[in-house]
Amino acid sequence: MADTNAPDGTRANGAPVRNVLIVGGGTAGWLAAAYLARTLSIGQPGGARITLVESADIGILGVGEGTFPNIQRTLRRIGIDESVFMRESEATFKQGIRFDHWQHAPGSGERDHYFHPFQSAISRQDLDLVPYWLLGAAGEGVPLDTALTMQKRVADAALAPKRSGDADYAAPLNYAYHFDAVKFARLLRVVATDLGVRHVIDTVDAVPLDEAGAIAGVVTRENGTLTADLYIDCTGFRAQLIGQALKSPYQSCRKWLFCDRAVALQVPYDQPDAPIPSYTISTAHGAGWTWDIGLETRRGIGHVYSSDHTDDARAEQVLRDYIGPAAAGKTARTFRFEAGYRPEPWVRNCVAIGLSSGFFEPLESTGIVLIEVASVLLTSLFPWAGNMDTAARQFNRIMRQRYERALDFLKLHYCLTRRTDTAFWRDNADAATAPDTLHDLLDRWRHRPPEGLDFDLNLDTFSEASWQFVLYGMGYHTDLSAQAGAFRHMDEARQQFAAIRASTEQALGALPRHRDLITQIYRHGLRPRTPFGGPPSGRASLSSGMAGLSR
């Protein structure tokens, strides 16, 4: 490899890139392997050759993972049947995130939660309903998460977003998943190796560089030196290739996102047939927050916190107090992290994907989203002709902007708090602890709600709907008084809000209990009554009431 790379990282003499070596398994490594194997013509003449090396000594982080709805597209692209994915990964449905006590401290007497759903409303007349909600057309005191979408009430009733007769990755309501991270990685490993990925179980002890500063190979204990044209670093927080070997700088975001540790437990349900929540429950505490994720037989619960505002013993006690008696006698797992990212996750002949590239905190499932984004980008920019430097520049620019915009969205959850009961929340409300880019967005929205023109979905993970639900869930005030007379469709808006309420009642009577559907899928799979792409029999009864009201 020493003579095949020019100093700028471009493959010398146009040497083609065909051999890919992924170092590290887990969700990042095996998802990237499966996605690249499906899209880079592995095993075909002129296609890529992909090897993944992982150590048997290094475990997988994860006590119950959450995802964002784009995971459906990723799984479909890889070619995984939805029922197989759910059964093998112990997956359940996720319709959004419920935030408890983020705006006000417990006992304040104020509304103590809001919901970030994955489903939002759009009018049949293409009428933007958010300004009319701000003007009171949905009714006095009706929160946005109830006025604009049926999903909160569906999720609160422990119902599923789809029925057993709906096709793979198709449903009346939008959704993502919760799953067991270890089982998901195992499934991806089976899929990837079936697609032709070579799997090597070995420990990488050294990563030597060539004269140009590129990776010359990875030295393993049992298989000697493994070489490739392109290396993918999926070694997690260790960042063995991109950080330790290539010294790509890590930009800390700790001054904006204070949480730097987590402690987690897995506990069974109180009863085997207990309802399975179809949302993540995120509860704010004095120095951080807890996640509560429901799988089929257990809950994965963790406390994310700031070590500057509490100590480890107190944080674990907060977790145990939240769980209650089920936590007794169980050993908690602890994690340390530094919120941040690498502005250059692609350096010379190495691309970092997953935790080696960056990590903020588990809030809003940005970790897995950014693994998916990086895998898709690498596929699109794959340097077949050896044009490493050209591909790296575009990859780095897009990923850097993805991280920057995700940072703004995560900080939005904290900076609007009205909690003053602890230093953690007072510090988060300090304007100096929010990025200037977020201040600029909030300034725009003083007199208009978030709109599509504020976002670029090539760079933003979260659309205006997500921003709206969090912004107004946290009590932000947009003053439309100067332009109130311009909104002339109040009657139509009231009709649309009434239609959403009616569709909600219809959905509550038509959708199955979440646990019942999970049991059905695990035992028998989804059983669509028509080929994929067409509505199953009986779907019209629910969908007709929802037509034009959901996306």
C-alpha positions as CSV (number, residue, x, y, z in Angstrom):
1,M,0.0,0.0,0.0
2,A,2.9,2.4,0.6
3,D,3.3,3.2,-3.1
4,T,-0.4,3.4,-4.0
5,N,-1.3,6.7,-2.2
6,A,-0.3,10.2,-3.2
7,P,0.4,12.7,-0.4
8,D,-3.0,14.3,-0.8
9,G,-4.7,11.0,-0.1
10,T,-5.7,10.3,-3.8
11,R,-4.9,6.8,-5.1
12,A,-1.7,7.2,-7.2
13,N,-1.9,6.6,-10.9
14,G,-5.7,6.3,-10.6
15,A,-5.4,2.9,-8.9
16,P,-9.0,1.7,-8.4
17,V,-10.5,1.1,-5.0
18,R,-12.0,-2.3,-4.6
19,N,-10.8,-3.8,-1.3
20,V,-12.6,-2.5,1.8
21,L,-11.7,-3.4,5.4
22,I,-14.1,-2.6,8.2
23,V,-12.5,-2.6,11.6
24,G,-15.0,-3.2,14.4
25,G,-18.4,-4.8,14.5
26,G,-21.4,-3.8,16.5
27,T,-24.3,-1.8,15.0
28,A,-22.0,0.6,13.2
29,G,-19.7,-2.0,11.6
30,W,-22.3,-4.6,10.6
31,L,-24.8,-2.0,9.4
32,A,-22.2,-0.4,7.2
33,A,-21.0,-3.8,6.0
34,A,-24.6,-4.9,5.1
35,Y,-25.4,-1.6,3.4
36,L,-22.2,-1.5,1.4
37,A,-22.5,-5.2,0.5
38,R,-26.0,-4.6,-0.9
39,T,-25.0,-1.5,-2.9
40,L,-21.4,-2.0,-4.1
41,S,-21.9,-5.1,-6.2
42,I,-19.9,-7.3,-3.9
43,G,-18.9,-10.6,-5.5
44,Q,-19.6,-9.3,-9.0
45,P,-16.9,-8.6,-11.6
46,G,-15.6,-5.1,-10.8
47,G,-17.5,-5.0,-7.6
48,A,-16.1,-4.3,-4.1
49,R,-14.6,-6.9,-1.8
50,I,-15.5,-6.3,1.9
51,T,-13.9,-7.8,5.0
52,L,-14.9,-7.0,8.6
53,V,-12.5,-7.8,11.4
54,E,-13.7,-7.6,15.0
55,S,-12.3,-8.7,18.3
56,A,-14.0,-11.4,20.3
57,D,-12.9,-9.5,23.4
58,I,-14.7,-6.3,22.8
59,G,-18.4,-6.2,23.6
60,I,-21.2,-4.1,22.1
61,L,-22.6,-1.1,23.8
62,G,-26.3,-0.9,24.1
63,V,-29.1,-1.8,26.6
64,G,-32.0,-1.2,24.3
65,E,-31.6,1.1,21.3
66,G,-34.0,3.6,19.7
67,T,-34.1,4.6,16.1
68,F,-35.6,7.3,13.8
69,P,-38.1,6.4,11.0
70,N,-35.5,6.5,8.2
71,I,-34.4,3.1,9.6
72,Q,-37.3,1.6,7.6
73,R,-35.7,2.8,4.3
74,T,-32.3,1.4,5.4
75,L,-33.6,-2.0,6.3
76,R,-35.6,-2.2,3.1
77,R,-32.5,-1.2,1.1
78,I,-30.4,-3.9,2.7
79,G,-33.2,-6.4,2.0
80,I,-34.3,-7.5,5.4
81,D,-37.9,-8.7,5.8
82,E,-39.6,-6.6,8.5
83,S,-40.9,-9.5,10.5
84,V,-37.5,-11.2,10.5
85,F,-35.8,-8.0,11.6
86,M,-38.3,-7.6,14.5
87,R,-38.2,-11.2,15.7
88,E,-34.5,-11.6,15.5
89,S,-33.8,-8.2,17.1
90,E,-36.5,-8.3,19.7
91,A,-37.8,-5.1,18.1
92,T,-40.9,-3.2,19.1
93,F,-42.5,-0.1,17.5
94,K,-41.5,3.4,18.4
95,Q,-43.9,6.2,17.5
96,G,-42.0,9.0,19.0
97,I,-40.6,10.3,22.3
98,R,-42.5,11.5,25.4
99,F,-40.6,14.1,27.4
100,D,-41.5,14.3,31.1
101,H,-40.5,17.3,33.4
102,W,-38.2,18.9,30.8
103,Q,-40.0,22.3,30.8
104,H,-41.1,22.4,34.5
105,A,-39.9,20.6,37.6
106,P,-42.1,17.9,39.1
107,G,-44.7,19.3,41.4
108,S,-44.8,22.7,39.7
109,G,-48.5,22.3,38.8
110,E,-47.7,22.9,35.1
111,R,-48.2,20.5,32.2
112,D,-45.5,17.9,32.9
113,H,-44.9,16.4,29.5
114,Y,-45.0,16.8,25.8
115,F,-44.6,14.4,22.9
116,H,-42.4,14.4,19.8
117,P,-44.4,12.2,17.4
118,F,-43.2,10.8,14.1
119,Q,-46.5,11.6,12.4
120,S,-47.6,15.2,11.7
121,A,-50.7,16.6,9.9
122,I,-51.0,18.2,6.6
123,S,-54.3,19.6,5.3
124,R,-56.2,18.4,2.3
125,Q,-56.1,22.1,1.2
126,D,-52.3,22.3,1.8
127,L,-53.1,24.7,4.7
128,D,-50.3,25.1,7.1
129,L,-52.0,24.4,10.4
130,V,-49.3,25.5,12.8
131,P,-50.0,29.3,12.5
132,Y,-53.7,28.6,13.1
133,W,-52.9,26.5,16.1
134,L,-50.9,29.5,17.4
135,L,-53.9,31.7,16.8
136,G,-56.2,29.3,18.8
137,A,-58.1,27.6,16.0
138,A,-57.6,24.1,17.6
139,G,-59.2,25.3,20.9
140,E,-58.0,27.0,24.0
141,G,-55.0,25.3,25.6
142,V,-54.9,22.3,23.2
143,P,-51.2,21.4,22.9
144,L,-49.6,21.0,19.5
145,D,-48.9,17.3,20.0
146,T,-52.6,16.7,20.4
147,A,-54.0,19.2,17.9
148,L,-51.8,18.4,15.0
149,T,-51.5,14.6,15.1
150,M,-53.4,11.5,16.3
151,Q,-50.2,9.8,17.2
152,K,-50.0,11.0,20.8
153,R,-53.3,9.5,21.8
154,V,-52.6,6.3,19.9
155,A,-49.3,5.9,21.6
156,D,-50.7,6.9,25.0
157,A,-53.3,4.1,24.6
158,A,-50.4,1.6,24.1
159,L,-51.6,0.9,20.5
160,A,-49.4,0.0,17.5
161,P,-48.9,2.2,14.5
162,K,-49.9,-0.6,12.1
163,R,-51.8,-3.9,11.8
164,S,-50.8,-7.4,11.0
165,G,-52.3,-7.1,7.6
166,D,-50.2,-4.1,6.6
167,A,-47.2,-4.8,4.4
168,D,-43.6,-4.5,5.4
169,Y,-42.5,-1.0,6.2
170,A,-46.0,0.4,5.5
171,A,-48.6,1.6,8.0
172,P,-51.2,4.3,8.6
173,L,-48.8,6.0,11.1
174,N,-45.1,6.7,10.8
175,Y,-42.8,4.7,13.1
176,A,-39.3,3.6,14.0
177,Y,-38.2,0.8,16.4
178,H,-36.7,-0.1,19.7
179,F,-34.5,-3.2,19.6
180,D,-31.8,-5.2,21.4
181,A,-28.5,-3.8,20.0
182,V,-26.6,-7.1,20.4
183,K,-29.3,-9.1,18.6
184,F,-29.6,-6.5,15.9
185,A,-25.8,-6.6,15.2
186,R,-26.0,-10.5,15.1
187,L,-28.8,-10.3,12.5
188,L,-26.8,-7.7,10.4
189,R,-23.8,-10.0,10.6
190,V,-25.8,-12.9,9.1
191,V,-27.2,-10.7,6.4
192,A,-23.8,-9.2,5.5
193,T,-22.0,-12.5,5.4
194,D,-24.7,-14.0,3.3
195,L,-24.2,-11.0,0.9
196,G,-20.5,-11.9,0.7
197,V,-18.8,-10.0,3.4
198,R,-15.7,-11.9,4.8
199,H,-15.8,-12.1,8.6
200,V,-12.5,-12.3,10.5
201,I,-12.5,-12.6,14.3
202,D,-9.3,-11.2,15.5
203,T,-7.8,-8.4,17.6
204,V,-6.1,-5.4,15.9
205,D,-3.0,-4.5,17.9
206,A,-1.4,-1.9,15.6
207,V,-2.2,0.4,12.7
208,P,1.0,1.3,10.9
209,L,1.1,4.2,8.4
210,D,2.9,4.4,5.1
211,E,5.3,7.2,4.0
212,A,2.4,9.4,2.8
213,G,0.6,9.2,6.2
214,A,-2.1,6.8,5.0
215,I,-2.9,3.5,6.7
216,A,-0.6,0.8,5.4
217,G,-2.6,-2.1,7.0
218,V,-3.8,-3.3,10.4
219,V,-1.7,-5.8,12.4
220,T,-3.8,-8.6,14.0
221,R,-2.8,-11.2,16.5
222,E,-3.8,-14.3,14.5
223,N,-4.0,-13.3,10.9
224,G,-1.0,-11.0,10.6
225,T,-1.3,-7.7,8.6
226,L,-4.6,-7.2,6.8
227,T,-4.5,-4.6,4.0
228,A,-7.1,-2.8,1.9
229,D,-7.6,0.1,-0.4
230,L,-10.1,1.8,2.0
231,Y,-10.4,1.3,5.7
232,I,-13.6,2.0,7.7
233,D,-13.1,2.7,11.4
234,C,-16.0,1.3,13.5
235,T,-14.0,0.8,16.6
236,G,-16.3,2.9,18.7
237,F,-15.0,5.5,21.3
238,R,-11.5,4.0,20.9
239,A,-11.3,5.4,17.3
240,Q,-8.3,3.1,16.8
241,L,-7.7,4.1,13.2
242,I,-9.1,7.6,12.7
243,G,-8.1,8.9,16.1
244,Q,-5.2,6.9,17.5
245,A,-3.4,6.3,14.2
246,L,-4.4,9.2,11.9
247,K,-4.9,11.8,14.7
248,S,-8.0,13.3,13.2
249,P,-9.0,15.9,15.9
250,Y,-12.1,15.5,18.0
251,Q,-14.2,18.6,18.6
252,S,-15.8,18.6,22.0
253,C,-19.3,20.0,22.4
254,R,-19.3,19.7,26.1
255,K,-19.8,23.4,26.6
256,W,-23.2,23.1,25.0
257,L,-24.2,19.5,25.9
258,F,-23.2,18.9,29.5
259,C,-24.0,15.2,29.9
260,D,-21.0,13.0,29.7
261,R,-21.9,9.8,31.5
262,A,-24.7,7.1,31.6
263,V,-25.6,4.3,33.9
264,A,-28.1,1.6,32.7
265,L,-30.0,-1.4,33.8
266,Q,-32.3,-4.0,32.2
267,V,-35.4,-5.0,34.1
268,P,-38.4,-7.3,33.4
269,Y,-42.0,-6.0,33.3
270,D,-44.0,-6.2,36.5
271,Q,-46.4,-8.6,34.6
272,P,-45.6,-10.7,31.5
273,D,-48.5,-9.2,29.6
274,A,-47.9,-5.6,30.7
275,P,-48.5,-3.0,27.9
276,I,-45.4,-2.2,25.9
277,P,-45.1,1.6,25.4
278,S,-44.6,2.5,21.7
279,Y,-42.5,5.5,22.5
280,T,-39.3,6.2,24.4
281,I,-40.0,7.8,27.7
282,S,-37.5,10.5,28.5
283,T,-37.8,11.9,32.0
284,A,-35.7,14.9,33.2
285,H,-34.0,14.7,36.6
286,G,-31.8,17.1,38.6
287,A,-28.6,16.6,36.6
288,G,-29.7,14.8,33.4
289,W,-32.5,12.5,32.2
290,T,-33.5,8.9,32.0
291,W,-34.5,6.9,28.9
292,D,-37.0,4.1,29.3
293,I,-37.3,1.7,26.3
294,G,-39.8,-1.1,26.2
295,L,-38.9,-4.4,24.4
296,E,-41.0,-7.6,24.5
297,T,-39.8,-9.1,27.8
298,R,-37.9,-6.3,29.4
299,R,-37.3,-2.6,29.7
300,G,-33.9,-1.0,29.0
301,I,-33.5,2.0,31.3
302,G,-30.6,4.4,31.6
303,H,-29.7,7.7,33.3
304,V,-27.7,10.2,31.2
305,Y,-26.1,12.8,33.4
306,S,-23.4,15.5,33.8
307,S,-20.5,14.7,36.1
308,D,-20.1,18.4,36.7
309,H,-23.5,18.5,38.3
310,T,-23.7,15.2,40.2
311,D,-21.5,12.2,41.2
312,D,-21.7,8.6,39.9
313,A,-23.2,7.2,43.1
314,R,-26.0,9.8,43.2
315,A,-26.7,9.2,39.5
316,E,-27.1,5.5,40.0
317,Q,-29.4,6.1,42.9
318,V,-31.6,8.3,40.7
319,L,-31.8,5.5,38.2
320,R,-32.7,2.9,40.9
321,D,-35.3,5.3,42.4
322,Y,-36.9,5.8,39.0
323,I,-37.1,2.0,38.4
324,G,-38.2,1.0,41.8
325,P,-38.1,-2.5,43.3
326,A,-37.3,-4.2,40.0
327,A,-33.8,-2.7,40.2
328,A,-32.9,-4.4,43.5
329,G,-30.0,-6.8,43.2
330,K,-29.2,-5.9,39.6
331,T,-25.8,-4.6,38.5
332,A,-25.7,-1.4,36.5
333,R,-23.5,-0.8,33.5
334,T,-21.7,2.6,33.3
335,F,-20.5,4.5,30.3
336,R,-18.4,7.6,29.8
337,F,-18.4,9.8,26.7
338,E,-17.4,13.2,25.5
339,A,-20.2,14.9,23.5
340,G,-18.6,15.9,20.2
341,Y,-17.5,14.9,16.7
342,R,-14.6,14.8,14.2
343,P,-14.9,17.6,11.7
344,E,-12.9,15.3,9.4
345,P,-14.2,11.7,9.7
346,W,-12.6,10.8,6.4
347,V,-8.8,11.2,6.4
348,R,-6.7,9.8,3.5
349,N,-7.8,6.2,3.1
350,C,-9.8,5.9,6.3
351,V,-13.5,6.7,7.0
352,A,-14.9,6.8,10.5
353,I,-18.5,5.6,11.0
354,G,-20.4,5.4,14.3
355,L,-18.9,6.4,17.7
356,S,-15.4,6.7,16.2
357,S,-16.8,9.6,14.1
358,G,-18.8,11.3,16.9
359,F,-21.5,11.0,19.5
360,F,-23.6,13.5,21.4
361,E,-25.9,11.6,23.7
362,P,-28.8,9.1,23.3
363,L,-31.4,11.8,23.1
364,E,-33.4,11.6,19.8
365,S,-31.5,8.5,18.5
366,T,-29.0,10.6,16.5
367,G,-26.3,7.9,16.9
368,I,-27.8,5.3,14.6
369,V,-29.2,8.0,12.3
370,L,-25.7,9.2,11.6
371,I,-24.4,5.7,11.0
372,E,-27.1,5.3,8.3
373,V,-26.3,8.7,6.8
374,A,-22.6,7.9,6.7
375,S,-23.2,4.5,5.1
376,V,-25.4,6.1,2.4
377,L,-22.9,8.9,1.8
378,L,-20.0,6.5,1.4
379,T,-22.0,4.4,-1.1
380,S,-22.7,7.5,-3.2
381,L,-19.2,8.9,-2.9
382,F,-17.3,5.6,-3.1
383,P,-14.0,6.4,-4.7
384,W,-14.0,3.7,-7.4
385,A,-11.4,5.5,-9.5
386,G,-9.1,6.3,-6.5
387,N,-10.4,9.8,-6.0
388,M,-10.1,9.7,-2.2
389,D,-9.4,13.4,-1.6
390,T,-12.4,14.6,-3.7
391,A,-14.8,12.2,-2.0
392,A,-13.4,12.9,1.4
393,R,-13.9,16.7,1.1
394,Q,-17.6,16.3,0.2
395,F,-18.1,13.5,2.8
396,N,-16.5,15.6,5.6
397,R,-18.5,18.7,4.7
398,I,-21.8,16.9,4.8
399,M,-21.1,15.0,7.9
400,R,-19.8,18.1,9.7
401,Q,-22.9,20.0,8.9
402,R,-25.1,17.0,9.9
403,Y,-23.4,17.0,13.3
404,E,-23.7,20.8,13.7
405,R,-27.4,20.8,12.9
406,A,-28.1,17.9,15.1
407,L,-26.3,19.7,17.9
408,D,-28.7,22.6,17.6
409,F,-31.7,20.3,17.7
410,L,-30.5,18.5,20.8
411,K,-29.7,21.8,22.6
412,L,-33.2,23.0,21.8
413,H,-34.5,20.5,24.3
414,Y,-32.5,22.0,27.1
415,C,-32.1,25.7,26.5
416,L,-35.9,26.6,26.7
417,T,-36.4,24.9,30.1
418,R,-38.1,26.9,32.8
419,R,-36.6,24.7,35.5
420,T,-34.5,26.6,38.1
421,D,-34.5,23.9,40.7
422,T,-30.9,22.7,40.0
423,A,-27.7,24.1,38.7
424,F,-27.9,21.7,35.7
425,W,-31.1,23.3,34.4
426,R,-30.1,26.8,35.3
427,D,-26.8,26.4,33.3
428,N,-28.7,24.9,30.4
429,A,-31.0,28.0,30.3
430,D,-28.0,30.3,30.2
431,A,-27.9,31.8,26.7
432,A,-24.1,31.5,26.6
433,T,-24.4,27.7,26.6
434,A,-26.4,27.6,23.3
435,P,-24.6,27.8,19.9
436,D,-25.0,31.1,17.9
437,T,-26.7,29.1,15.1
438,L,-29.5,28.0,17.5
439,H,-29.9,31.6,18.7
440,D,-30.4,32.7,15.1
441,L,-33.1,30.1,14.6
442,L,-34.9,31.1,17.7
443,D,-34.7,34.7,16.6
444,R,-36.4,33.8,13.3
445,W,-39.2,32.1,15.1
446,R,-40.2,35.0,17.4
447,H,-42.7,36.1,14.8
448,R,-43.2,33.0,12.6
449,P,-43.1,29.2,13.2
450,P,-40.4,27.0,11.8
451,E,-40.9,26.3,8.1
452,G,-39.3,24.2,5.4
453,L,-37.2,27.1,4.2
454,D,-35.3,26.9,7.5
455,F,-34.0,23.3,6.8
456,D,-32.2,21.3,4.1
457,L,-33.0,17.6,4.4
458,N,-29.8,16.8,2.6
459,L,-28.1,18.1,5.8
460,D,-30.8,18.1,8.5
461,T,-31.9,14.9,10.1
462,F,-35.0,16.6,11.6
463,S,-37.7,18.4,9.6
464,E,-39.6,21.5,10.6
465,A,-42.3,19.2,12.1
466,S,-39.8,17.8,14.7
467,W,-38.6,21.3,15.5
468,Q,-42.1,22.5,16.0
469,F,-43.1,19.7,18.4
470,V,-40.1,20.3,20.6
471,L,-40.1,24.1,20.3
472,Y,-43.7,24.4,21.3
473,G,-43.6,21.4,23.7
474,M,-41.0,23.4,25.6
475,G,-43.4,26.4,25.7
476,Y,-41.7,28.7,23.2
477,H,-43.9,31.7,22.3
478,T,-44.2,32.8,18.6
479,D,-46.1,36.1,18.4
480,L,-48.2,36.3,15.2
481,S,-50.2,39.4,16.3
482,A,-48.6,41.7,13.7
483,Q,-49.8,39.4,10.9
484,A,-52.9,37.8,12.4
485,G,-55.1,39.5,9.8
486,A,-53.3,37.6,7.0
487,F,-54.6,34.3,8.2
488,R,-58.0,34.2,6.5
489,H,-58.8,30.5,6.7
490,M,-59.7,30.1,10.3
491,D,-62.9,28.2,9.5
492,E,-61.1,25.8,7.3
493,A,-58.4,25.3,9.9
494,R,-61.0,24.6,12.6
495,Q,-62.5,22.0,10.2
496,Q,-59.1,20.4,9.8
497,F,-58.4,20.2,13.5
498,A,-61.9,18.6,13.9
499,A,-61.0,16.1,11.2
500,I,-57.9,15.2,13.0
501,R,-59.9,14.6,16.2
502,A,-62.3,12.4,14.3
503,S,-59.6,10.4,12.6
504,T,-58.0,9.9,16.0
505,E,-61.2,8.3,17.4
506,Q,-61.3,6.1,14.3
507,A,-57.6,5.1,14.8
508,L,-58.2,4.3,18.5
509,G,-60.9,1.8,17.4
510,A,-59.0,0.3,14.5
511,L,-55.4,-0.2,15.7
512,P,-54.3,-3.2,17.7
513,R,-52.7,-3.2,21.1
514,H,-48.9,-2.9,20.7
515,R,-48.1,-6.0,22.7
516,D,-50.7,-8.0,20.7
517,L,-49.2,-7.0,17.4
518,I,-45.6,-7.8,18.6
519,T,-46.8,-11.2,19.7
520,Q,-48.4,-11.8,16.3
521,I,-45.3,-10.7,14.4
522,Y,-42.9,-12.8,16.5
523,R,-45.1,-15.9,16.0
524,H,-46.5,-15.6,12.5
525,G,-45.0,-12.5,10.9
526,L,-46.8,-9.8,9.1
527,R,-49.5,-11.1,6.8
528,P,-50.3,-8.5,4.2
529,R,-53.5,-9.3,2.3
530,T,-52.3,-7.8,-1.0
531,P,-48.8,-7.5,-2.6
532,F,-46.5,-4.8,-1.3
533,G,-47.4,-1.4,-2.7
534,G,-51.1,-1.7,-2.5
535,P,-53.4,-1.2,0.6
536,P,-54.3,-4.4,2.4
537,S,-58.0,-5.4,2.5
538,G,-59.9,-3.4,5.1
539,R,-57.3,-0.6,5.2
540,A,-59.5,1.9,3.5
541,S,-61.8,2.0,6.5
542,L,-59.0,3.6,8.5
543,S,-57.0,5.3,5.8
544,S,-60.0,7.0,4.3
545,G,-60.5,9.0,7.4
546,M,-56.8,9.8,7.5
547,A,-56.4,10.6,3.8
548,G,-54.5,13.9,3.4
549,L,-54.2,14.2,7.1
550,S,-50.9,12.4,7.7
551,R,-47.5,12.0,6.2
